[in-house]
C-alpha cells in the first residue's frame, strides 16, 4: 500500500531501518501525520459513510494503528483513514481547540479526561496497557544495567517531557525507585526518545516496552522490574462532533474488539 507522509518525520527513519514504519511526533515543529491510501477488500457489516476518517492517536500506537487502519480500510473500502500521531496531551489540546477529528486514542487516561470534560467524548474505553523499559543503543556501549544507571552523571539520558504520559510515568517510576535522573533532553513523545537512542545521540532512554520491540535491532532493551507498578492505560473514544460519526464508532469498536486485541497483543501491549 502506498503511503504519503507529511514533513517532519524523525531522522531515524532514514538512519534506522527498523524504525521506518514507526516514527511519530507531536503536531507543530517535528510533527508526523500519516496519510494512508484506501485499501481494497470486501466490506463487512453495514456500509459506512464514505470519506476520510481522522484518527488522533498517541505516538506509541503508531505500529498498531497503522496495521489496524489497513485492516479497517480493507473491510470498508470507501473509508480512508488518516492517522495523526503525537503526544497524547498535545493531541487532546488540539481536539479541545476544535481540530477536526473523528477518533481520539491516548496513552493515558488523564489526556482523555480533558476531552471528556470538554464535552467532546463520552464513555471512552480502555483497550490496552503498557509499561516502561530502558532502551539503549545496539551493543549497550555505556553498560546500562538498570534504572539506577540513569543517575550516573556521565551518561546522556533522554526522557519524555512530563506533560505527556510516558514522561509522567517515567517520573513516577524514577521517584518510586529513588533515582535522581538528570536528563540531557526532554522529548515531546516516546518515539522521539526512541529515535535519540537509535541514533546513538544518548546512552539510554525510558520508552514503552512496545517501542523497544518495534525498533527491532535498532535498540536494545533493558527490563526494569519496578516498571510493573507504573502501568499506562490506553483509552479510545469516538468524538462527539466527529464528521463521520458512524465510521468513528465502528473504528473504535474495531480497535477494542477481537481483531484489535490480537494485533495489540502481538505488538506487546498488555490487556486492558
MILO-938889 format. One record per residue: x, y, z of N, C-alpha, C in turn. Coordinates in Angstrom, 2 decimals. Example, Ala and Ser with C-alpha at 12.3 -4.5 7.8 and 13.67 -1.06 7.14 Angstrom:
<pts>
      n.c1      n.c2      n.c3     ca.c1     ca.c2     ca.c3      c.c1      c.c2      c.c3
     13.19     -5.69      7.80     12.30     -4.50      7.80     13.20     -3.30      7.80
     12.85     -2.25      7.08     13.67     -1.06      7.14     12.90      0.03      7.87
</pts>
This chain:
<pts>
      n.c1      n.c2      n.c3     ca.c1     ca.c2     ca.c3      c.c1      c.c2      c.c3
      0.84     -1.19      0.00      0.00      0.00      0.00      0.88      1.24      0.00
      0.56      2.17     -0.90      1.34      3.41     -0.96      0.92      4.31      0.17
      1.87      5.06      0.69      1.58      5.99      1.76      2.28      7.30      1.50
      1.64      8.43      1.82      2.29      9.74      1.79      2.47     10.20      3.21
      3.60     10.79      3.51      3.88     11.30      4.84      4.10     12.79      4.78
      3.59     13.52      5.78      3.84     14.94      5.84      5.24     15.21      6.35
      5.70     16.46      6.21      7.05     16.83      6.62      7.22     16.66      8.12
      8.47     16.39      8.54      8.77     16.31      9.96      8.98     14.91     10.45
      9.07     13.91      9.56      9.31     12.54     10.00     10.68     12.47     10.65
     10.79     11.72     11.76     12.03     11.67     12.52     13.18     11.14     11.67
     14.39     11.63     11.93     15.56     11.24     11.16     15.86      9.76     11.28
     15.35      9.14     12.31     15.63      7.71     12.48     15.05      6.89     11.35
     14.08      7.39     10.65     13.52      6.65      9.53     14.59      6.43      8.48
     15.43      7.44      8.29     16.49      7.31      7.31     17.67      6.54      7.85
     17.89      6.62      9.16     19.10      6.06      9.73     18.91      4.66     10.28
     17.70      4.33     10.68     17.47      3.03     11.31     16.29      2.36     10.63
     16.58      1.36      9.82     15.53      0.70      9.05     14.44      0.13      9.92
     14.81     -0.33     11.10     13.82     -0.95     11.97     12.76      0.01     12.42
     13.05      1.32     12.35     12.08      2.31     12.79     11.31      2.91     11.63
     11.51      2.39     10.42     10.97      3.06      9.24      9.47      3.20      9.28
      8.80      2.25      9.92      7.35      2.31      9.90      6.76      2.80     11.20
      7.60      3.31     12.12      7.05      3.57     13.45      7.46      4.90     14.03
      7.93      5.87     13.24      8.28      7.17     13.81      7.05      8.03     13.89
      6.97      8.87     14.95      5.86      9.78     15.10      6.26     10.93     15.95
      5.45     12.00     16.00      5.79     13.16     16.81      4.57     13.96     17.09
      4.72     14.99     17.87      3.61     15.87     18.15      3.40     16.77     16.96
      2.20     17.34     16.85      1.93     18.28     15.79      2.64     19.58     16.09
      2.94     20.34     15.07      3.77     21.51     15.21      5.16     21.13     14.77
      6.21     21.83     15.23      7.57     21.50     14.81      7.89     20.05     15.10
      8.41     19.35     14.09      8.81     17.96     14.27      7.66     16.99     14.30
      6.48     17.40     13.79      5.32     16.52     13.89      5.27     15.54     12.74
      4.45     14.49     12.93      4.25     13.50     11.89      2.77     13.19     11.79
      2.22     13.21     10.60      0.88     12.70     10.36      0.97     11.72      9.22
      0.32     10.58      9.36      0.38      9.56      8.32     -0.91      9.60      7.52
     -0.82      9.83      6.22     -1.97      9.84      5.35     -1.94      8.55      4.56
     -2.95      7.75      4.69     -2.92      6.40      4.18     -3.94      6.23      3.08
     -3.55      5.67      1.96     -4.45      5.44      0.85     -5.46      4.35      1.23
     -6.65      4.40      0.66     -7.67      3.40      0.94     -7.26      2.03      0.42
     -7.58      0.96      1.16     -7.24     -0.40      0.76     -8.46     -1.04      0.11
     -8.20     -1.97     -0.79     -9.31     -2.69     -1.41     -9.67     -3.88     -0.54
    -10.89     -4.35     -0.66    -11.31     -5.51      0.12    -12.82     -5.60      0.12
    -13.33     -6.54      0.87    -14.77     -6.75      0.94    -15.29     -6.19      2.24
    -16.20     -5.24      2.20    -16.70     -4.67      3.45    -17.51     -5.69      4.22
    -17.45     -5.58      5.55    -18.24     -6.48      6.39    -19.20     -5.64      7.21
    -20.36     -6.18      7.49    -21.33     -5.45      8.28    -21.97     -4.34      7.45
    -22.62     -3.39      8.12    -23.29     -2.29      7.44    -22.26     -1.38      6.78
    -22.62     -0.88      5.61    -21.75      0.06      4.91    -21.67      1.36      5.70
    -20.48      1.93      5.73    -20.26      3.19      6.44    -20.25      4.34      5.46
    -20.42      5.55      5.98    -20.36      6.71      5.11    -18.97      6.81      4.50
    -18.91      7.09      3.22    -17.62      7.21      2.53    -16.93      8.50      2.95
    -15.60      8.47      2.92    -14.85      9.68      3.25    -13.59      9.37      4.02
    -13.00     10.41      4.55    -11.75     10.31      5.30    -12.02     10.33      6.79
    -11.56      9.30      7.47    -11.71      9.18      8.92    -10.40      9.63      9.56
    -10.47     10.66     10.38     -9.26     11.22     11.00     -9.13     10.70     12.43
     -8.04     10.00     12.68     -7.80      9.37     13.98     -6.59     10.04     14.64
     -6.80     10.67     15.79     -5.72     11.22     16.59     -5.28     10.13     17.57
     -4.00      9.77     17.54     -3.55      8.65     18.37     -2.16      8.90     18.93
     -1.93      8.39     20.13     -0.63      8.51     20.79      0.47      7.90     19.93
      1.66      8.51     19.97      2.78      8.06     19.14      3.12      6.60     19.37
      2.96      6.12     20.59      3.30      4.72     20.88      2.35      3.74     20.22
      1.25      4.23     19.66      0.29      3.36     18.97      0.57      3.30     17.47
      1.64      3.92     17.01      1.91      4.04     15.58      1.78      2.71     14.85
      2.56      1.72     15.26      2.60      0.45     14.54      1.25     -0.27     14.59
      0.65     -0.30     15.77     -0.63     -0.98     15.92     -1.71     -0.31     15.08
     -1.77      1.01     15.09     -2.84      1.69     14.38     -2.60      1.72     12.88
     -1.35      1.69     12.44     -1.09      1.53     11.01     -1.70      0.22     10.52
     -1.45     -0.84     11.26     -1.97     -2.15     10.85     -3.48     -2.22     10.97
     -4.02     -1.71     12.08     -5.46     -1.76     12.27     -6.19     -0.89     11.24
     -5.60      0.23     10.88     -6.22      1.07      9.86     -6.24      0.37      8.51
     -5.16     -0.34      8.19     -5.14     -1.13      6.95     -6.29     -2.13      6.94
     -6.45     -2.83      8.05     -7.49     -3.86      8.12     -8.88     -3.24      8.07
     -9.03     -2.11      8.73    -10.33     -1.43      8.73    -10.69     -0.97      7.33
     -9.73     -0.41      6.61     -9.96      0.02      5.23    -10.31     -1.16      4.32
     -9.68     -2.30      4.57     -9.97     -3.47      3.77    -11.42     -3.92      3.94
    -11.96     -3.73      5.13    -13.36     -4.10      5.38    -14.32     -3.03      4.86
    -13.82     -1.78      4.82    -14.67     -0.65      4.41    -13.93      0.15      3.34
    -13.95     -0.32      2.10    -13.13      0.29      1.04    -13.45      1.75      0.75
    -14.63      2.22      1.14    -14.98      3.62      0.89    -14.45      4.56      1.96
    -13.80      4.01      2.98    -13.27      4.83      4.07    -11.75      4.87      3.98
    -11.20      6.05      4.00     -9.75      6.23      4.08     -9.41      6.74      5.47
     -8.42      6.14      6.11     -8.03      6.51      7.46     -6.79      7.39      7.43
     -6.86      8.51      8.11     -5.71      9.40      8.29     -5.32      9.35      9.75
     -4.07      8.98     10.02     -3.56      8.91     11.39     -2.76     10.16     11.71
     -3.15     10.85     12.76     -2.39     11.98     13.29     -1.76     11.51     14.59
     -0.46     11.28     14.57      0.25     10.62     15.67      1.10     11.63     16.44
      1.03     11.58     17.76      1.83     12.53     18.54      1.68     12.31     20.03
      2.13     13.28     20.79      1.98     13.24     22.24      0.51     13.36     22.62
      0.08     12.54     23.55     -1.35     12.48     23.91     -1.89     13.82     24.39
     -1.10     14.54     25.19     -1.57     15.82     25.73     -1.74     16.85     24.63
     -0.78     16.91     23.71     -0.87     17.88     22.61     -2.06     17.56     21.72
     -2.29     16.28     21.46     -3.44     15.90     20.64     -4.75     16.27     21.33
     -4.82     16.04     22.64     -6.03     16.41     23.39     -6.28     17.90     23.31
     -5.22     18.70     23.42     -5.37     20.15     23.31     -5.92     20.54     21.95
     -5.45     19.86     20.91     -5.93     20.17     19.56     -7.41     19.82     19.41
     -7.80     18.68     19.97     -9.21     18.29     19.91    -10.07     19.32     20.62
     -9.67     19.70     21.82    -10.43     20.68     22.60    -10.48     22.03     21.88
     -9.41     22.36     21.15     -9.36     23.63     20.42    -10.17     23.61     19.14
    -10.73     22.46     18.79    -11.60     22.39     17.63    -11.02     21.74     16.40
     -9.88     21.06     16.52     -9.31     20.38     15.37    -10.29     19.32     14.87
    -10.48     19.22     13.55    -11.42     18.23     13.02    -10.88     16.82     13.18
    -11.53     16.02     13.99    -11.09     14.66     14.24    -12.32     13.80     14.50
    -12.18     12.52     14.22    -13.28     11.57     14.43    -13.06     10.68     15.65
    -11.80     10.30     15.90    -11.47      9.35     16.96    -10.23      9.86     17.68
    -10.21      9.68     18.99     -9.02     10.03     19.78     -8.63      8.83     20.63
     -7.36      8.45     20.58     -6.81      7.36     21.40     -5.58      7.88     22.11
     -5.55      7.78     23.42     -4.47      8.34     24.22     -3.68      7.25     24.91
     -2.47      7.60     25.38     -1.62      6.66     26.09     -1.82      6.70     27.59
     -2.81      7.47     28.04     -3.13      7.54     29.47     -4.53      8.12     29.61
     -5.10      7.97     30.76     -6.48      8.41     30.96     -6.60      9.91     31.21
     -5.55     10.55     31.73     -5.64     11.98     32.02     -5.88     12.83     30.76
     -5.14     12.63     29.66     -5.43     13.43     28.46     -6.84     13.19     27.93
     -7.32     11.96     28.00     -8.68     11.67     27.57     -9.69     12.39     28.45
     -9.40     12.49     29.75    -10.31     13.16     30.66    -10.52     14.62     30.26
     -9.47     15.26     29.73     -9.60     16.65     29.29    -10.59     16.76     28.14
    -10.58     15.76     27.26    -11.50     15.75     26.12    -12.93     15.48     26.60
    -13.06     14.53     27.52    -14.38     14.21     28.07    -14.95     15.41     28.83
    -14.12     16.06     29.64    -14.57     17.20     30.43    -15.02     18.36     29.55
    -14.46     18.43     28.35    -14.87     19.48     27.40    -16.14     19.12     26.66
    -16.71     17.95     26.97    -17.95     17.52     26.33    -17.76     17.00     24.93
    -16.53     16.57     24.60    -16.23     16.16     23.24    -16.14     14.65     23.07
    -16.31     13.90     24.15    -16.31     12.44     24.06    -17.08     11.88     25.24
    -17.72     10.75     25.01    -18.46     10.07     26.07    -17.98      8.63     26.18
    -17.91      8.16     27.39    -17.65      6.74     27.67    -16.44      6.17     26.93
    -15.26      6.76     27.11    -14.06      6.15     26.50    -13.83      4.75     27.05
    -13.24      3.90     26.22    -12.99      2.51     26.60    -11.49      2.27     26.66
    -11.00      1.73     27.77     -9.59      1.35     27.87     -9.39      0.07     27.08
     -8.45      0.10     26.13     -8.29     -1.04     25.22     -6.91     -1.69     25.30
     -5.97     -1.10     26.06     -4.63     -1.67     26.14     -3.90     -1.08     27.34
     -2.82     -1.76     27.73     -1.93     -1.24     28.76     -0.49     -1.36     28.27
      0.40     -0.63     28.95      1.80     -0.63     28.56      2.65     -0.29     29.77
      3.90     -0.72     29.75      4.84     -0.38     30.82      6.16      0.07     30.21
      6.98      0.68     31.04      8.23      1.26     30.58      9.37      0.25     30.56
     10.34      0.55     29.72     11.55     -0.25     29.62     12.70      0.67     29.21
     13.89      0.36     29.65     15.06      1.12     29.23     15.45      0.71     27.81
     15.75      1.69     26.99     16.27      1.44     25.64     17.68      1.99     25.57
     18.58      1.21     25.00     19.97      1.63     24.84     20.39      1.35     23.39
     21.42      2.04     22.89     21.89      1.76     21.53     22.41      0.33     21.41
     22.46     -0.20     20.20     22.97     -1.56     19.99     24.36     -1.73     20.61
     24.53     -2.84     21.32     25.79     -3.09     21.99     25.89     -2.49     23.37
     24.93     -1.62     23.73     24.90     -1.01     25.06     26.26     -0.46     25.45
     26.81      0.49     24.66     28.18      0.96     24.90     28.42      1.57     26.27
     27.39      2.12     26.90     27.57      2.73     28.22     27.40      1.73     29.36
     27.08      0.47     29.03     26.94     -0.55     30.06     25.78     -0.30     31.01
     24.66      0.14     30.48     23.48      0.40     31.32     22.86     -0.93     31.73
     22.75     -1.14     33.04     22.25     -2.41     33.55     20.88     -2.30     34.21
     20.50     -1.09     34.58     19.22     -0.94     35.26     18.87      0.51     35.47
     17.76      0.73     36.14     17.24      2.07     36.35     18.22      2.96     37.12
     18.97      2.38     38.06     19.91      3.16     38.86     20.94      3.87     38.00
     21.25      3.30     36.83     22.25      3.91     35.97     21.82      5.26     35.42
     20.53      5.55     35.46     20.08      6.86     34.99     20.53      7.97     35.93
     21.05      7.60     37.08     21.60      8.59     38.00     23.07      8.87     37.77
     23.69      8.17     36.83     25.10      8.40     36.54     25.28      9.69     35.76
     26.05     10.61     36.33     26.17     11.95     35.75     26.80     11.94     34.37
     27.66     10.96     34.09     28.36     10.97     32.81     27.51     10.46     31.65
     26.37      9.85     31.95     25.54      9.31     30.89     24.68     10.40     30.24
     24.43     10.23     28.96     23.49     11.08     28.24     22.14     10.38     28.26
     21.13     11.05     28.82     19.84     10.44     29.07     18.74     11.21     28.34
     17.81     10.47     27.74     16.62     11.07     27.13     15.38     10.55     27.84
     14.50     11.46     28.20     13.21     11.10     28.78     12.12     11.87     28.05
     10.90     11.38     28.17      9.75     12.14     27.67      9.49     13.31     28.61
      9.01     14.40     28.04      8.61     15.54     28.86      7.47     15.11     29.80
      7.44     15.68     30.99      6.45     15.29     32.00      5.02     15.59     31.58
      4.83     16.42     30.55      3.48     16.76     30.10      2.81     15.64     29.32
      3.57     14.63     28.89      2.99     13.53     28.12      3.02     12.26     28.96
      2.17     11.28     28.64      2.05     10.10     29.50      3.35      9.36     29.77
      4.21      9.19     28.75      5.45      8.46     29.01      6.35      9.25     29.96
      6.24     10.58     29.94      7.02     11.41     30.85      6.53     11.34     32.28
      5.21     11.41     32.44      4.67     11.32     33.80      4.91      9.93     34.38
      4.82      8.90     33.54      5.10      7.54     34.01      6.57      7.39     34.37
      7.46      7.97     33.57      8.89      7.91     33.87      9.20      8.60     35.19
      8.59      9.76     35.41      8.81     10.50     36.66      8.33      9.68     37.86
      7.16      9.05     37.71      6.64      8.24     38.81      7.54      7.04     39.08
      8.03      6.41     38.04      8.90      5.24     38.20     10.22      5.63     38.86
     10.83      6.70     38.40     12.10      7.14     38.98     11.93      7.57     40.43
     10.82      8.24     40.73     10.56      8.67     42.11     10.37      7.47     43.01
      9.63      6.48     42.53      9.39      5.27     43.32     10.68      4.52     43.59
     11.60      4.55     42.60     12.87      3.83     42.75     13.93      4.66     43.46
     13.63      5.91     43.73     14.59      6.78     44.41     15.79      7.15     43.55
     15.58      7.22     42.24     16.66      7.55     41.30     16.52      9.01     40.88
     17.58      9.77     41.06     17.59     11.18     40.65     18.26     11.28     39.29
     17.46     11.18     38.24     17.99     11.26     36.88     18.11     12.72     36.46
     19.14     13.00     35.67     19.33     14.34     35.13     19.32     14.23     33.60
     18.13     14.24     32.99     18.05     14.03     31.55     18.73     15.15     30.77
     19.39     14.77     29.70     20.03     15.75     28.83     19.04     16.32     27.82
     17.94     15.60     27.61     16.91     16.08     26.70     15.56     15.55     27.13
     14.55     16.39     27.02     13.17     16.01     27.29     12.41     16.09     25.97
     11.83     14.98     25.56     11.23     14.88     24.23      9.71     14.96     24.29
      9.08     15.39     23.18      7.63     15.61     23.17      6.80     14.34     23.08
      7.41     13.21     22.74      6.68     11.94     22.74      7.68     10.79     22.79
      7.17      9.60     23.01      8.04      8.45     23.26      8.85      8.06     22.03
      8.31      8.25     20.84      9.06      7.90     19.64     10.24      8.83     19.42
     10.14     10.05     19.90     11.28     10.96     19.81     12.41     10.48     20.72
     12.08      9.96     21.89     13.10      9.38     22.77     13.73      8.17     22.09
     12.91      7.32     21.52     13.41      6.13     20.84     14.37      6.50     19.71
     14.04      7.54     18.98     14.89      8.00     17.88     16.25      8.44     18.39
     16.26      9.20     19.49     17.54      9.66     20.08     18.42      8.46     20.44
     17.80      7.43     21.01     18.57      6.24     21.39     19.07      5.52     20.15
     18.20      5.32     19.18     18.57      4.58     17.98     19.70      5.25     17.21
     19.73      6.55     17.23     20.78      7.30     16.53     22.07      7.40     17.34
     22.06      6.89     18.57     23.25      6.96     19.42     23.51      8.34     19.98
     22.49      9.20     19.95     22.65     10.55     20.49     22.60     10.57     22.01
     22.04      9.52     22.60     22.02      9.37     24.06     22.42      7.94     24.40
     22.79      7.74     25.66     23.21      6.41     26.13     22.03      5.55     26.56
     20.93      6.19     26.92     19.76      5.43     27.39     18.54      6.34     27.40
     17.39      5.71     27.33     16.13      6.45     27.44     15.06      5.52     27.97
     14.05      6.10     28.58     12.90      5.32     29.04     11.79      5.43     28.00
     11.38      4.28     27.48     10.31      4.21     26.49      9.37      3.08     26.91
      8.33      2.86     26.14      7.46      1.73     26.42      8.08      0.44     25.87
      7.75     -0.66     26.47      8.28     -1.93     26.01      7.88     -2.22     24.57
      6.71     -1.72     24.17      6.28     -1.91     22.79      7.18     -1.17     21.81
      7.73     -0.03     22.23      8.61      0.73     21.35      9.94      0.01     21.16
     10.44     -0.61     22.22     11.68     -1.40     22.09     11.45     -2.53     21.10
     10.31     -3.19     21.20     10.01     -4.28     20.28      9.89     -3.76     18.85
      9.25     -2.63     18.68      9.04     -2.08     17.34     10.36     -1.69     16.67
     11.35     -1.29     17.48     12.63     -0.84     16.93     13.47     -1.98     16.40
     13.15     -3.21     16.75     13.93     -4.34     16.26     15.38     -4.25     16.68
     16.29     -4.36     15.71     17.72     -4.29     16.00     18.22     -2.87     16.19
     17.33     -1.90     16.08     17.75     -0.51     16.20     18.13     -0.09     17.61
     17.60     -0.80     18.61     17.96     -0.54     20.00     17.99     -1.87     20.74
     18.50     -1.85     21.96     18.39     -3.00     22.87     17.56     -2.58     24.07
     16.83     -3.53     24.63     16.01     -3.26     25.80     16.65     -3.78     27.07
     16.48     -3.02     28.14     16.92     -3.43     29.47     15.67     -3.40     30.35
     15.20     -4.55     30.77     13.97     -4.61     31.54     14.13     -3.95     32.90
     13.04     -3.36     33.36     13.00     -2.69     34.66     11.89     -3.36     35.46
     12.26     -4.16     36.44     11.25     -4.91     37.20     10.23     -4.00     37.87
     10.69     -2.87     38.36      9.80     -1.95     39.07      8.75     -1.33     38.16
      8.96     -1.43     36.83      8.02     -0.80     35.90      6.63     -1.42     35.98
      6.53     -2.62     36.50      5.23     -3.28     36.61      4.28     -2.53     37.53
      4.83     -1.67     38.37      3.98     -0.91     39.30      3.50      0.41     38.70
      3.98      0.76     37.52      3.56      2.01     36.85      3.03      1.61     35.48
      1.73      1.48     35.38      1.10      0.96     34.17      0.29      2.07     33.49
      0.53      2.25     32.20     -0.27      3.19     31.41     -1.47      2.47     30.83
     -2.64      3.10     30.97     -3.90      2.57     30.44     -4.33      3.43     29.25
     -4.60      2.79     28.13     -4.89      3.49     26.87     -6.40      3.52     26.60
     -7.03      4.70     26.62     -8.45      4.80     26.28     -8.65      5.27     24.84
     -9.79      4.92     24.27    -10.17      5.36     22.93    -11.63      5.79     22.96
    -11.97      6.78     22.13    -13.36      7.23     22.05    -13.63      7.82     20.67
    -14.82      7.57     20.16    -15.31      8.32     19.01    -15.73      9.69     19.53
    -15.34     10.74     18.83    -15.59     12.09     19.31    -17.02     12.53     19.04
    -17.54     13.34     19.95    -18.94     13.75     19.88    -19.26     14.51     18.60
    -18.32     15.31     18.13    -18.53     16.11     16.92    -17.85     15.49     15.71
    -17.67     14.18     15.71    -16.98     13.51     14.61    -17.69     13.78     13.29
    -16.95     14.24     12.27    -17.57     14.45     10.96    -18.14     13.17     10.36
    -17.58     12.02     10.73    -18.05     10.73     10.22    -18.39      9.85     11.43
    -19.53     10.13     12.03    -19.86      9.55     13.33    -19.95      8.02     13.29
    -20.60      7.47     12.27    -20.77      6.02     12.23    -19.44      5.33     12.00
    -18.62      5.86     11.11    -17.31      5.27     10.87    -16.42      5.40     12.10
    -16.53      6.52     12.82    -15.74      6.72     14.03    -16.10      5.67     15.07
    -17.40      5.46     15.28    -17.83      4.46     16.25    -17.39      3.06     15.82
    -17.44      2.80     14.52    -17.04      1.49     14.02    -15.54      1.26     14.20
    -14.74      2.30     13.99    -13.29      2.15     14.16    -12.95      1.91     15.63
    -13.55      2.68     16.54    -13.30      2.49     17.96    -13.70      1.09     18.40
    -14.84      0.60     17.88    -15.29     -0.75     18.22    -14.33     -1.79     17.65
    -13.79     -1.53     16.46    -12.84     -2.44     15.84    -11.57     -2.56     16.67
    -11.07     -1.43     17.16     -9.85     -1.42     17.98    -10.06     -2.17     19.29
    -11.22     -2.01     19.89    -11.48     -2.64     21.19    -11.96     -4.08     21.07
    -12.26     -4.51     19.85    -12.77     -5.86     19.62    -11.65     -6.88     19.46
    -12.01     -8.09     19.08    -11.02     -9.18     18.99     -9.93     -8.94     17.96
    -10.26     -8.29     16.85     -9.22     -8.01     15.85     -8.17     -7.06     16.42
     -8.65     -6.01     17.05     -7.73     -5.06     17.65     -6.91     -5.69     18.77
     -7.57     -6.48     19.60     -6.88     -7.12     20.72     -5.75     -8.03     20.21
     -6.00     -8.76     19.13     -4.98     -9.67     18.60     -3.76     -8.90     18.10
     -3.98     -7.80     17.39     -2.87     -7.01     16.88     -2.09     -6.38     18.03
     -2.78     -5.80     18.97     -2.13     -5.13     20.09     -1.32     -6.12     20.93
     -1.88     -7.30     21.16     -1.18     -8.32     21.95      0.08     -8.77     21.23
      0.00     -8.96     19.92      1.18     -9.37     19.16      2.29     -8.33     19.20
      1.93     -7.06     19.30      2.92     -5.99     19.33      3.40     -5.66     20.73
      2.93     -6.42     21.73      3.47     -6.28     23.07      2.62     -5.50     24.06
      1.46     -5.02     23.65      0.59     -4.30     24.57     -0.09     -5.28     25.51
     -0.32     -4.84     26.75     -0.99     -5.67     27.71     -2.50     -5.56     27.58
     -3.21     -6.48     28.21     -4.68     -6.45     28.20     -5.17     -5.27     29.03
     -6.34     -4.73     28.70     -6.87     -3.59     29.47     -7.25     -4.00     30.88
</pts>
